[in-house]
Amino acid sequence: MTPSLHALLPLLDPALGAALASPEARARLAAALARLPLVAHGGLEVRLGAAAGPVDLALHVGPEDGGYAALAEGTGFRDAGPDEGAPGAGSAWARLRAFAAAAAADPRLREAAPSAWIEYDLDGGAADTAPADAAGKAAKAPSVAHTLAAPNLFLRVGDVAVRPAARGPRAAPQQAEAVARLTDVLSGLGLDPDEAPVRPDGAPGETGRETMVRVFRALPASAEMGFLGVLLGRETRGMRLALRDFPLSELTAFLDVVGWPHSHRLLLPLLHVVRDHTDRVDLQLDVQGGVHGPLGLEVALARDPADAPRARPFLGALVRAGLATSDQTDALLAWPAEVTRYGGGEGAAALWPKGLDAPAVRRTLNHVKLTFDPGAAGALARGAEVPSLAASVAAGRLRAKAYLAFTAGRASLHPARW
């Protein structure tokens, strides 16, 4: 019998705590872990703000976990959710399995997207889990079967798309090759890269291929395409582009070139805060008929447990802006740890789950994502005063999430970058 992720729950749930997840969310997470196979790398996505909320789950499916062949067969993964009976769930899984089967057989697709992360949104519908106890501790096991929505898919982009702008005379042909490979990936997932969807504002949009060409041409030399996301579990037919190592100094110029239509002035308070802690971010763009919507700025924190204290100043800035509470940032700083079967952490012998073969589990604080939605409270009038960061939070333009990674394997592993 394939072991499930539920074996990790005793090493994850106590560290998650009440500040980062509601009792209902922790119970729902426990149910989801019981329905999914044990993989080497995963992560939890928690909302930051006034109150603890839902927790989402991301799993890396790499060669050590069976890779695309495991996704194509559906073993463990497909069994976690309905293939019929829930709107869209079956078709999304069919698209994912068809692509995974093609990638398992086609080295060109694997070169373009060597591995995948699948992300489950766990914030919808009834919990369908055993209730939490009076102290808010999540149930150790679900009491009834839990239904998971179709997952979103985030594909790690291969070397074909690594820093094309830094290739000198070969930049143009390498950009063309990267676009061709990645649009093949989109086609394999049932998206037409040459379809021009209507933009969110109702105007005619550009095709996915055109947007990708525009983004590649505008990329700073130090940045690169990191992930290509297809939101199979959501209503949108667009994609998400994740650009790694993006210099803040070039952000507004880049947004001009790719056609982001909103005022850059709204971004300034956010950029000033982020710039105090780093000069580079991972930039996420939601693409539907062009680049028009929210921007995601991912700020790396402590990918090694020993580095956790370095994140404190940035997390303190989030508290002052109203993006997080002090209880939440304390819980984030306490998350990083390495627990081993042989006593590498306090209470390891008592906590170590039965049936877990991995000799160590490492928890790391991967990053905080700041999502800026310029349309959440209307456009900024010409000549108007730029709202403060706290005002943007209050208006709903800005929100924050933290991404907590876990790795099951040998002791002293490098943490997953997800």
N, C-alpha and C positions, 0 to 999 in steps of 0.2 A: 504494500500500500504506500502510495506517495505521501511523504510527510507534508503537513500543511504549515502555512505561516503562523497558525495559531500557537505553534510551539514557542514562538518568540514573544508572545504576549506578556509573560511575566517579566521580561527584560525591557519591555517598551512602555507598558501602561503605567507603572508606578512613576516613571520619569516624565510621562506626559502630563499628568496631574490635572487638577481641577481648573487651574488658571488658563490652560491652553485648549481644553476640550470640555464640553458639557457632558454630563453623565449619559445623555442619550447618544451623543456622538461617540463616546468611548464604547458603549454597548454595541452600536452599529459597526464600529471598527472591529471589535472582537468577532462579530458575526462574519464580516467580510474576510478576515484573516483565516477563519475556519474553512472557507470555501475556496481558498486559493493555494496553489502549491508553494512550497518553500523555495525561495530563490536567494541568490547570494547578495543582491543589492536591492534596496528599496528605500522608500521615503514617505514621510507623512507631511501633509500640507495643512497648516493651521492658520486660521484667521486671527489677526490681531485687532484689538480695539476695545470697546467698553466692556464687552462680556465674552466669555468663552463661547465658541460656536462649533460648527461642524469640523470634521477632520476628513481630508481626502487621502487616498492611498495611491502611490506610484510604485511600479515594479519594473526593474530592468530585466529584460530577457536577452541574455548574452549567450555566447557559445557554451559556457559552463552550465547553463540552464536548459540546453537543448536548442537554443536559438530559434530561428524562423521555423524550423521543423516542428518544434514544440507548439508554436502558435498555429501552424497549419493543421496539426493533428487536433488541437483544441484540448489536449489532455490537461486537466486541472484548471485551465483558464476558461474555456468555453463553458465548462460545467458550472461555473460560478454564477452565471446569469441566464436569463430566459432567451431562448432563440425564437420562440413563438410566444404570442400572448401579450407582449409589451410593445407598444408602437416603436418601430425603428430598430429595436434591439437585434432582431434576427438579421435584418439586412446589413447592419453595421458589422456584425460578426462575420457574415458571409464575405463582405468586402475585405475585412482584415485577414481572414483565413485564405482567401484567394490570393491576396498580395503575398502573404507569408509563404504560401506554397510556391509562388513564382520566384520569390527571392531565394528560397532554399535551393531551387534548381538553377538559378541564373546568377553567375558570378558578377555580372555587370551591375545588377540590382544590389547585390551585397556590397560591392565596392562603393556604390553611391550612398548606401545606408547600411553600415555594418551591423548595427544592433538597434534595438527598440526599447523604449519605455512605454508601458501602458499605464494609464491613469484612470482610476475609478473615482467619479464624483459620488460621495457617500452622503450628500446632504439632502436628498430628495426622498419623498415617500415615507411610509411608516418604517419604524426601526426594525420591526420583526425580529427582535432579539429578546433574550432574557433581560429583565429590568435590572438597573443598577441598584445597589444596596443604599441604605439610608445615608451612608457617608459619601456617596457619589462614586464609589469604586465600581468600575465596569465589571459586568458579569464575566466569569472565566470562560464560559462557552455559551453559544446561542441556544435558545430553547427550541426554536423552530427554524425551518429553512429561510434563508435570507435571499432576497432578490437584488442582484446588482444590475445597475444600468450598463448599457454598452460602454466600453472604455474609449477614452481618447488615446490617440497614438502619437508618440513623439519619436521620430527617427533621428538617430545620430548621423550627421552628415559625414561622409568619408573624405579622404584626402583629395578627391577630385575637386572639392570646393574650398580647399584651404588657401586663404589669403591670395586670391587671384590677382589683386592689385599690386602685389609685391613681386610679380613674375616678370616685370619689365616688358620686353617685346612680346613675350608669350602670354601676356595678360588677356588680350582679346580672345585668342583661340581657347584658352583655358576657361574663360568665362562662358563661352559658347558651349563647351563640353559640359561644364557644370550644370548649366541651365537645361541642356538636353537630358542629362542623366536624372536630374531632379524632377523634371516634368514627366519622365517615364515613371518615376515613383508615384507621382500624383495620378497618372492614368491607371496605374496598377491598383490604386485605391478607389477607383470609380469616380475621380474628379477629372473633368475635361480642362486641361491647362489652356485651351484656346477658347474657352467660353468666357464671355464678358458679362459677369453678373451685374445686376443693378446695385449701385452703392447704397449704403444705409440711408442716405438723404434722398434716394429715389432717382438720382441722375445716372446716366449710362456710365458704366465702369470700364476699366481696361482688363485684359485677360490676365490670368495668373502667370503666363509666360512673359508677358510684357512687364508686369510688376517685378518679376524675378530678375529680368535683365536690368531694369532700372536700379534695383537694389544692389546687384553685383557691381554695376558700374560706379555707384556712389560710395561703395564701401571704402573706409579709410584703409590704408595699407596695413595697419596693425591689427585690423579686425578680420573676422572670418565668420562664415556661416557655421553655426554649431548644431542646430536642430531644425528639422522640418516637422511641424505639427499639423495633424489633421484631426479635427474635433468630431470624431465619429459619434460621440455620446451627446452632442448638442445639435441644435436646429440649424446652426450656421453651415453654409457650404463652403466657407472660406478656409484659409490655412493660416498657420502661425509660423513666422520666421524668427528664429532666435540667433542673434548675432553676438559672438563672443568677443571679449576683450575690446569693447568699443570705447574709444576715448571721449570723455565728456566734452572736451574742447572742440570736437568736430560734430557734436550732435545736432545743433540747430542748422548748420550748413547742410548736413546730410538730409535732414527733414525737408528742407527746401527742395533739394534735388529730387527726392522721391515723391514729392507732391503732397506732403502732409499739410492740410489746408488751415490749420488752427494757429492762433496767435502763440508765438514762442514766449511771449512775456508771461503767460500763465505758468510756464515751466520754471521761471527763474528762481523762485523761493525754494523749490524742490532741488534744483541743481546746486544751489548754494550749500544746502545741507549735505547733500551727497558728496560734493567736492571737498568738504572738510574732512572726509574719511577715506576717499579713494578718488583716483583720477580716471578709473575705468569701470565700466559696468558690462553686464550682459544685457543687451537690448532686445526686447520682444516686440514684434510688430504683428498685429492682426490684419490680415489681408483679405478683403472682399471687394473686388472691383477696383483695387488700388489700396494705398495706405492712407486710411482716413480716420481710424478709430483710436482706441486707447493705446497707450504706450506702457510697456512694462520695463522697469529698471531693476535688474537683479544685482544686489550688492553682496559680494562674497564675504563670509564671516569667518568661521573657524572650522576648516576642513580637517584639522587635527585637534583632538581634545585639549592638548596643551595650549592651543592658541585662543581658547575661549575668552580669557580676560580682555584680549585686544578688541573684542566686539562691544565691550561695555559702553564706550563713549557714543558710538553710533546708535546703540539701542536706547541710550539716555536721550538722544535727540528725538527719537521716535516718541518717547513718552512725553517730552515737552510739547511736541506738535499735536498730541492727542491721537496718535496712530497706534499706540500700545499702552498698556498699563504697566506699572512697576512690577506687579506680581507676574505678569506675562514675561517681562524681560528677565526677571530672576529665574523663572522656570526655563527659559531658553538657555541661559548661561549654565544651568545645572544639567542640561541634557547631555552634553558631550561626555563620553566615558568609554572605557574599554573594559568589558567584563569577560573573564575567561573561566573556563571550567575548573581551572587549577588554582583559583584564588586570586586572580588578577584584579579584583575589585572587592569592595566591602560587601560582605554577605553573599559572595558568589556561590558558595557551596549550597546555601539554602535556596537561592533563586534559580539555580540552573535547571532548565526544564528537562523532564524525562523525555527521552527519544530524540533530543536535539544532538546530532552528531558533530556539528561544527564546534571546534574547541574554543571559539571566541566570538563575541558579538561586539561590534564597535558602533557607537552612536556619535554622530557629528552634526554640528550646526552648519548646514551648508550655505544658505543664503537667505536674505530677506528680499522679497519682491515688492516694489512700490509700483502700483498701477495708477496711472494718471489718465482720467477720462475727461477730455476737454468738453464733451457735450453734456456732461451730467448736470450742469447748472447754467447752460446757455453760454453764448459767446461773450468775450470781453469787449466792451465798447471802446472805440477809438478815444484815446486820451484818458480813459478811466484808470484809477489807481490799481496797481497789481495787488490782488489779495494776498495776504500772508499765507504761510503754510497751514497754520491752524484754521484759517478761514476756508481754504480749499478742502481741508478735511471735513469741516462742518457742512460745506456745500455739497459734499459727496463726490468731489472731483478726484479725491486721492484716498487710497486704501492700501493696507499692508497685509502681507502674508509671510509666514516663516516656513522654511523647508528643512525638515529634520531628517537626516539620512541615517540608515542603519545598514551594516554589512555583517553577514554571517560567514565566517571562514577562519583562516589562520589568525593568530595573534599578530598585532602590529601591521595590519593591512593598510594600504593607502585608501582613504575614504572614497566612496563613489562620488563622482561629479555629475549631478543629475539635474 
